[in-house]
Amino acid sequence: MLKIKNLRTSFKIDGKFYAAADGISFDVGKNEILAIVGESGSGKSAAALSITRLHNKKSTRIEGEIIFNGTDLLSVSEKELLKIRGKHIGMIFQDPLTALNPLMRIGAQIEEPLIYHTNFNSEERKSRVLELLEAVGMTPRAYKQFPHELSGGMRQRAMIAVALSCDPALVIADEPTTALDVTIQAQILELLSELQKKMQTSIILITHDLGVVSEIADKVAVMYAGQIVETATVDRLFTNPRHPYTRALLAAIPSMSSNERRFFTIPGAVPTLREMPRTGCRFSRRMPHEARHETEPTFHEVEPDHQVLCICHS
């Protein structure tokens, strides 16, 4: 349904363009949940927002191919893209308090895509909004409420209702549980999983939380410094992680059964766009041990549907 080929998203800093997503490729099948994971600054959101070209046009350059249902979204006009956003591709942002309009009631915000993308009359739109509110676990009372009157979890449910209003084929969820406490996170994840199965919608889930990934994802793409370094089914990634960065991310998850007094941390930090190395293995500087690396890293298939960048995995 979605095929990304050699996507390069660059941002202008002091007159020069620096790639945040640097030549990445992946695909999403029908009824599939793909999780893109990595530390902050890895390029996850830059890549995801490029799909619907939501970046600032003046300071962003997007190259490559984004094939959605046979159409390259980078080649269509802004007018054509407006017909796709909201109707065929929905967005769930990580902070619903800023994503939702504070001056509009929740019902009106869920109804807005229906006005633009459907021929429903006012009664049909209201009926659809109430149906969506029920689907995301909200009462009809929320129809007339403003975003500030809702809790963080309820605002995120409203944001999900907006994204799903036109039954999109694909939903991009950009860290949808980041601002929520653990209990509410679990509820939102369960809701997303249920709605995905019910509505047969594909999801791209952007997150830095591997615990979230293990709950609902089918496939995982691990990103570091603008590149995808490992792709696998969720089962294979957790049982047989191969790239040193993936292993480090998994080792950093706190364990109740561990006897270690100190949590494991990955040395160093993700390089900034200006400092990011553009050749060789980009994770080599943060590896605590010597390893062989490729000058121009390529993908290696270690098992079916499991690919790893660079020979440092061996």
N, C-alpha and C positions, 0 to 999 in steps of 0.2 A: 504493500500500500504506500509506504514511504521509503524512498531510497536516497540517502545522502552520499554524494560522491565528491571526494576531495574538497570539502568545505573549508574555506579560509575566511574568517571574519576578523578584520583588522580595524583598530581604532587609531585615530589621528592624535598624536601627542607632540606638541611643538612643531607642527608641520610635517612630521613623519608618521607613517602608518606602521603599527606593530600588531602582529597577528595574535589574537587571544585564543581562537580556534584555528589550528594550523594544519590544514590538509587532512581533516578527519573524514572517515567514511563509516556508515552503518545503515542498517535497514530495520524497519518495523513492519511486522506482518499483521494481518487482520486478527482482531481479538487478542492482541499480544500486549504485554506490559514490558517495556524496556526501561531499565533503570540505568541512569548515567550517574556514576559516583566519583568522588574525588574531593580533595580539600578545597577550601575557598580559594579562588584565584586560579583554579585548574582550567577554566574555560567552559564549564558545564552550561551555565546560563547564557553565555555569549553564543554558544552553538544552538541552544534551544530557541532563543528569541530570533535567531536568524531565519528559522523556518518560516515565520510569518512576517519577516522583515520589520520587526518592531524597533530596531535600533535607529538612532538619529542619523538621518541620511547624510547630513553635512560632514559628520565626523566619523562615519563608518563605511567600510568597503567590504562587500560580501561577494565572494567568488566561489566557483564550483558549480555543482548541480544539486538541486533539491527537488526530486521527482515525487510528486504527490498524485496518486491515481493517474499516472501517465502525463502529468503536466509539470513542467519545470517552473517552480514558483519564482525563480530569479529572472525569468524571461517575460513574465506577465506584467501588465500595467498595474498601477496602483488601484485603478478602478476595478479591474478584474480581481485583484487580491482582496479588496474589500468584500467581494461577494463570497470569498472563501473563508476569511476570518469570521469566527462566530458561528457560521453555518456548518462548515465542514471541519474546521479546526477550532477547538475551544482552548482557552487559557485559564489556568488556575495559578494565581500569583501567591508568593510566599507571605505577603503582608496584606490581608484583605482590608485592613483599616485604611491604608493608603490607596488600594486598588479600587475600592468601592467609593462612589460619589457621596460625600457626607451630607449633601443637600437633597438627595433623592431617597424616597422610601424604597425599601427592599423590593417590594412587589414591582415597582416601576423599573428597577434596574434589571430584574430578571426578565421583564416584559420587553425591554428595549431591543434585544436581538430578534425577538419575534416580530416586532414592528418592521424591522429592516429586512428580514430574510423570509418572512412568510406572508401568506394572504389571509391570515386569521383575522376575524373581526374582533371587536373589543371583548365580547363575551367569551369567545374561544380563547383569546389570549389570557384572560383572567383565569379561566378554567385550567389552562396549561400551567400557569404560574402556581396555582394552588396545588396542582398535581405534583409539581416539582418540589414545592415546599414539603409536602408529605413524604416524597421520595428521599429527601435528604434529612428527614427527621425533625422538621420544624413545624410549628403549629400555624394555622391560618392567621393568627394574630400578627405574625412577623410580616405579613403583607403590607401593613401600614406603618411598620416601625422603621426608624432610621438606623444606620450602622452603629452609631454611638450607643444606642439602647441595647445592643446585643453583646454577649460575651465573645471572646476571641474564637472559641470553637463554633459558636453560632454564625459569626461573620464568615468563617471559612466554609461552613455548610452553604451559606447564601452564595458565596463565590463559586462553589461547585455547581449550584443550581443555575447560575448565570452561564457557566461554561457548557452545561449539558442541555440548555434550553432548546436548541435546534437539533438535537440528536446528532452531534458531530461524529465523524468517522474516527477522528483523532483528538485526544486531549493532551495538552502539554501542561504538566503539573510541576511548577518551579518551586521546589522545596515547600510543599504545602503544609508541612507540620512543624516548620522551624520555630515559629513564634508561640507554639502551644505546649502546655505541660504534658507529661508522659501519658496520663490517663486519657486526655482529650486526643492526643496523637493516635493512640490505639483506636479510638472511636472513628476518627477521620479515615484512617487506613482501612478499617473494616468496611466503612461506608463506600470508599472508592472501589474496593474489591467487589463488593456486592453490586454496585451500579455498573461496573465494567462488564460483569458477567450478564447482568440483566439486559443492558442496552447494547452489548456486543461492540463496545468501543475500544479502540486501541489507546494505550497511554504511554507517553514518555514521562518518566518520573525522574526529576532532577533532585538529588539528595547527597548529603555527605554522611548519612547515617546508614551503615550497612545492616543494622538491625531492621530498619524499614524495608530494605531490599529483600531480606530473607523472608519477610512476611508475604509479599504480594507479587514480586517480579517473576517474569519468565526468563528473561535474558538480562545480562549485565554488561555494560561497557564502562571500564575503569579509565578515567581521564587524569592525566598529569601534565602540567605545563603546556597546555594547548593541544596535546596529542592523546589519542586513545592508545593505552598501553596493553590492555587485555580485554578480550570479549569472550563470553562463555554463557552457557545456561546457568541459572542460579545455583543448581545443585552442584555442577562441576566447579564453579568458582569457589564455593564454600568448602568443598571436600578436597579440591586439588588446585589451590591457587598457585600460579607459576611465576608471575612477574614479582620481583622484589618489592615493588611499591604496593601491589595488592596484598602481599603477605604482611607488609608493615601495617597497612590499614587494618587488617584483621587482627593482628597482634595488639593493636592499640585499643581494641574493644575490651572494656573491663570485664573480668570473669569472676563470678562468685566462688568458683572452685579453685582459683589460683592461690598459691601460698605467697606470692610475691607481695612485698610491702609497697613497692613503687609501681605506678602504672608505666607501661611501655610508651615511649614517645618517639616519633620519627625525628632524627636530628635535622636542624636547619628549617627552612621554610620554602614554600613555592616561590620561585623567582618572579620579580615584577616583569611587566611586559618589556621594559627597556633592557633588563638584565637577562632575560630568558635566552639560553643558548639555542641556536638554530641548527646546530649540527651535533652529531653523536647522540649518545643516550642521555637524555635530559635529567634522569634521576641519578646518574652516576655520582654526582657531587654529594648526595645525601646518603649514599650507601656506606655502612660502617665497615665494609670489607672490600678487598680487591676482587674484581670480577672481569671477565672478558666482555668487551662491548664492540658493537659494530660502528664503523665510522658513519655509515648511512643506515640506521636501523630499519629492518624490514619485518613483516609479520611472519611468524612460524606457526604452523598448525601442530599443536602438541597432541591433540586428540580430536575426534569429530566435533565440529561446532565450538572449538576452543582454540583461539589464536592469541599469541603473545608477541609483543614487539621487542626486538633486540635479542641477542643470544645470552644476555646476562641472566635469563631465566634458568639456564641449564646448570 
